[in-house]
Amino acid sequence: MPTITTKDGTEIFYKDWGSGQPIVFSHGWPLSADDWDAQMLFFAGKGFRVIAHDRRGHGRSTQTGGGHDMDHYADDLAALTAHLDLKDAVHVGHSTGGGEVVHYIARHGESRVAKAAILSAVPPLMVKTEANPGGLPKDVFDGLQAQLAASRSQFYYDLPAGPFYGFNRPGAKVSQPVIWNWWRQGMMGGAKAHYDGIVAFSQTDFTEDLKKITVPVLVMHGDDDQIVPYADSAPLSAKLLKNGTLKTYKGFPHGMPTTEAETINADLLAFIKG
């Protein structure tokens, strides 16, 4: 399996298909590079080089006990882009991966980056604070950690079967294979990485990161996102970015890259080529 080894000895698994301008995909919590199947196949077929990695502690990467924070996530991504010597890359991040992309670009600079897109992404800040009154109370995220600790297997079924893909909405077309694929990816990873990752995605403030970025960034978000609520994320991120464009999807759920792949892929392609 293709892997790189980071400074602290963590092995990061990645896929690297095709040739052409590179598109690098950063997945959401608690999933893996496999969550980008619909995008990887589509863009590989359009003449792009597509790359996706399993975040540390996730998927096929080392189930390390530490380093489950945005600094390490960003540094691991930087190590991968340096190892592959990527230039003129487009970075695409979903959910927690959107935070990873934003933090990577702000922390490591734009010399290798052409554009970015963040989908259903966690920035600027998910948790409610005095400065972020529209955020979700910390109790919500404490509850996620408690459910994970009590029965990760049950929790990882309930989340995709319910709010993640909007399958709990009246009249929703539920896909059992999609639910089980989410469960499969989640259970491949490490419980410690996933437990700590909840703090990383909910309590990291990306406000200053967003302000630093000058490359074009497409901010894509469904207005029926039950995981990362729309009003306190996408419009705020788009405003903070120097060169941000907001694209709002009526009725789309958090997991829209999977359930609405055709629309998302077409819009990403138009942005990358634009």
Secondary structure, DSSP 8 states (H G I E B T S, - for coil): --EEE-TTS-EEEEEEE--SSEEEEE--TT--GGGGHHHHHHHHTTT-EEEEE--TTSTTS---SS--SHHHHHHHHHHHHHHTT--SEEEEEETHHHHHHHHHHHHH-STTEEEEEEES---S--B--SS-TTSB-HHHHHHHHHHHHH-HHHHHHHHIIIIITTTTSTT----HHHHHHHHHHHHHS-HHHHHHHHHHHHH---HHHHHH--S-EEEEEETT-SSS-GGGSHHHHHHHSTTEEEEEETT--TTHHHHTHHHHHHHHHHHHH-
